[in-house]
């Protein structure tokens, strides 16, 4: 019977676009972050199951665009005027709000 081998390899998180692995499962989302001018009303919602890569992709876009990143839960305590002045904004975990 075949076994899957697990290797304890180090990882280096990267938010560079060139380091993001594009596959058929995420190609449409990657194409959208590459074209923010095509977003309806300048907004984009990335949605998908847990572990699908939404957060890494959002951070890739944030790094490229100079966007601020904040969790939805932190919005109540956030400096909203500063977020409005930011070049762009990523709101993480919107679906986790009650």
C-alpha angles and dihedrals in degrees: 000000000000119000129203112236119221120207124196096223122167117247130208113204111221132185094194116121092226091058095054112104111230116205134166088265095060104022095104092051092047090049089053095052088051090058109046090158088069095055115114107253088350093290135115131186118204110202134173144112123310111280094024093120102257094134096048090047092048090051091049089055092043091053092049095045102036091244124166115237121214134162117241089239090057094053092088090061097034127113094250096187089055091049090050090053092050118108089243140340137229116197110197128202096013089156092059093069116105 
